[in-house]
Amino acid sequence: MLKKQNFFVEDFENLNKKIYRQRTIKSHIFHSLEWMKIVKESLGVKYKIGTLKENDIIVATLPFVSYHNLLKGACALPLQFSGYYGSIVADNDIVKKEILNQFFEYCKKYKLYTQIPELNKIGGYKDFLGYSIYKIDLKADSSIEEQILARVNKRTRSYIKSSINSKLTCYSGSIELLDKFYLLYLQNMKELGTPPLPKSYFKKIIKYLPKAAKIILVKNETQVCCAMFLLKISKSELFASAISTPRLYKTGQSSHFIYLQATKLAQKMGCSVMNFGRSIDGSGPALFKKRHGLEALPLLMYSTDENWTVTNPDKSFLRYAVAIWKKFPIVLSKLGGFILSKHVI
């Protein structure tokens, strides 16, 4: 029988939510209806859904945010604000390729910038490199200390053991730790020269995904020195949505310690993967993650822009904006972030 295909885009508000939820229930949480509400309510950015039908049956979906970005102009960005990958939920690779083709045509028609992060190649399309994802596969029957120490070199092993034997302590929680987490997050983003996401963003995540969201803090004898905002994005994977290890509060081997504690929490939550997110290849965070024994998986970017490159502030005109932002007091950084954070790509 001849297959009749139909691609269309609809607003989140008009979506048949019951059918959409049934199709995406086994995917990661960044495809969820709850995630779309989080982005809309905290950042004021609305989702649209690209849908492909075959003979009036939905076979693939691709959610994306659509807004005017100060850096890229009019945009259609799947998984923006998540730092994750796997933009398309499709019945098979054939329809996955077809919805990508239709989505690219849609972007070209309306002159929209787009970039689609994936781990697996999509045949027939050029992919771009520049980022990698850093993760570790976990064994349930072995201690995390043993698993990590076996993966690192002698120097890093010494650092990790030193952190374990130090007076650093770690505690985890949820909304009750948000204020302390956000204080470190603001300082970390100031040091990076990057507009911070508003506190409401993290608060909405906890509200709509209370079982998935966790905050961990590491404290020395006098103060909290680093923090992470974690999301259990699927049954098997814990994802570090925000890692805050500001130099101002850093002490001893606190960065190694919090990476270790996050991995221990992943195992405790029944996950087989701890994902520490993406970093620009060759950057300081990327080198640290490699030294910590994490596996680097190249992130493949697909775009209608034939000259796509990583948005690296150190190698563009943005380095001047970064230098200025680093000098802002926290109060101004927080206020500016409320306005500008959604424009960071």
Secondary structure, DSSP 8 states (H G I E B T S, - for coil): ----EEEEEEEGGGS-HHHHHHHHTTS-GGGSHHHHHHHHHHH---EEEEEEEETTEEEEEEEEEEEEETTTEEEEETTTTT------EESSHHHHHHHHHHHHHHHHHTT-B--EEESS--TTS--EEEEEEEEEE--TTS-HHHHHHTTS-HHHHHHHHHHHTSS-EEEEESGGGHHHHHHHHHHHHHHHT-----HHHHHHHHHH-TTTEEEEEEE-SSSEEEEEEEEE-SSSEEEEEEEE--TTT--TTHHHHHHHHHHHHHHHTT-SEEEEEEEETTSHHHHHHHHTT-EEEEEEEE-S-TT-----GGGSTHHHHHHHHHHS-HHHHHHHHHHHGGG--
